[in-house]
């Protein structure tokens, strides 16, 4: 197995490709957003996907899966020989187990932080259902954290659980087979991600037909090599959601393109429609304030009004525009009072091909 040295890790941290979060003597190393955007994948950045090391002793405390890519993401990627095992790809957060150095208890982290909301959720679920389970000291468990708290796109309702995805030996690097993971899961009473029948070609075709309530599949070859095959509709919805900042909703409101929300699942659509309704209500209230402000000045000449309200922002300039007969884009002015700059074209704030 490949474990980067601390000196190597520091050089990658200095370059902004790897992040480090500490908890006592332990550090978790994870690739950064800059690494993702620059596609700076090598042995080091791939290994840093929640790798936990003891900075004092050098011990590998948690050894999760290395980074693996979407099928077709790397055109030069060569797939191994052999028949892969395909399993359901759950849509939550990756949880990584380790033995807490002070308490000796099984503890969970996410790949970027010991202290994330998702890690806290995993620890709560473990204590509630699996605290009695004895995990061999050499094992690192990887599990999907399923909870309303960790939802991304897929709606699992009120379900809360840890779904076992894999197990690695933190000392030898061994990546246990799917059959071995199932056997351990049955022994511990922990659910395991389900196996899916089909070869790579058939699963790629199937992924094109999946609804947004199915993220896709993970394929694992006998040597441990993995790729993700994601559903097209899931990727579409996930892409849209990733761009829905408050300002993006402002852009949609300004351009009156509420139809964009039609691509979203019902629960997400209602959430954003609520935010849009609040923005509209804010505009209506703001316009009422403007009308009340402007009434005492509308009978004045432009010069008289300028002397009295010219320095009052933004209503003063709006009153002057009305008196002078200039076009008054009140929606644009309201937008600029809420967000930096002018309303953006939707192809900027939300790529056209995302919806």
C-alpha positions, 0 to 999 in steps of 0.5 A, a space after each residue: 500500500 502507498 502512504 505518503 510521507 509527512 514531508 510529501 504531504 506538507 508539500 502538497 498542502 503548500 501547493 493547495 492540493 491537500 487539506 489537513 484537519 487535526 484532532 490531537 495527535 491525529 490528522 486527516 488528509 483530503 484532496 482539495 477543491 483546487 485539486 479536483 478542478 485542476 484534475 491533479 490526480 496522482 498517487 498522493 492526491 488519490 491516497 488523501 481521501 480521508 487518510 488519518 495518520 498519527 503525526 507523533 507515531 506515524 501510525 496509519 489510523 484509518 485507511 479508506 478507499 483511494 480516490 476513484 473516478 467516474 467512468 469515462 472521466 479520464 480518457 486515458 484510463 485503462 480498465 483492469 482485466 477480470 469481471 467487476 463486482 457492481 454495487 449500488 452507489 448510495 447518495 449520502 456522505 462517506 463515513 470512515 471509522 477509526 479507533 479513538 486514541 483516548 477512549 478506544 471507541 469506534 469513531 467516525 469521520 468524513 473524508 475532510 473533517 473530524 468535526 463535520 455535521 455528517 461525522 457527528 451524525 455517523 457517530 450518533 447512529 453508531 452509538 444508537 445501533 452498533 456500539 456493541 459491535 467489536 471491530 477488529 483493530 486492523 479494520 477501517 470501515 467505509 460506510 454511507 451515512 444515510 440521514 435527512 441530515 446528509 441528503 444530497 439529491 436522493 430522498 431516503 425519507 426518514 431512514 437513518 443508518 450506516 450502509 457498509 461499503 467496504 473494509 480495508 486493513 489499515 496495516 496491510 492495505 488489503 481491500 476486502 472482497 465484496 463477499 467478505 464485506 457481506 460476511 462481516 456485515 451479517 456478523 455485525 448486523 450492519 446493512 451492506 450496499 446491494 450487489 447489482 447484476 450486469 457488466 460494465 456496458 449494460 450498467 452504463 446503458 442502465 444508468 442512462 435510464 435511472 431516475 434522480 432517486 438512484 445515483 448509480 453504481 460502483 464497479 470494483 475489479 479483483 485488484 481493488 480498482 474502482 470506477 463510478 457509473 452515475 445516472 444521467 438524471 441524478 447528475 443533472 439534478 445534482 449539477 443544478 442544486 450545486 448552482 442554486 445559491 441565493 444569488 442564482 435564485 435572484 437571477 431566476 427571479 429577475 429573468 422570470 424563469 421559474 420554469 427552471 425549477 421544473 427539473 428538480 425533485 418535488 422536495 427540492 422544488 418546493 424549497 426553492 419555490 419558497 425562497 423565490 416567494 420570499 424574494 418576491 415578497 421582499 420586492 413587493 414590500 420594498 416597492 411599497 416603501 418606495 411608493 410611500 417615499 416618492 409621493 411627497 416629491 413627484 410634484 416637484 421639478 427635477 431640480 427641486 427634487 434633486 436638492 431634496 432627495 438626490 443623496 438618498 439611496 436608492 430611492 432618491 435616484 429612483 424618484 429623479 428617474 421617474 420625474 425625468 421620465 427615464 426608464 426605471 428598472 425597479 427589479 434591477 435596483 432591488 436586485 442590486 440592493 440584495 446582491 453584488 452587481 447587476 443581474 447575471 445572464 442565466 448562462 452565467 449563473 446557471 449553465 444552459 445545459 444544466 436544465 
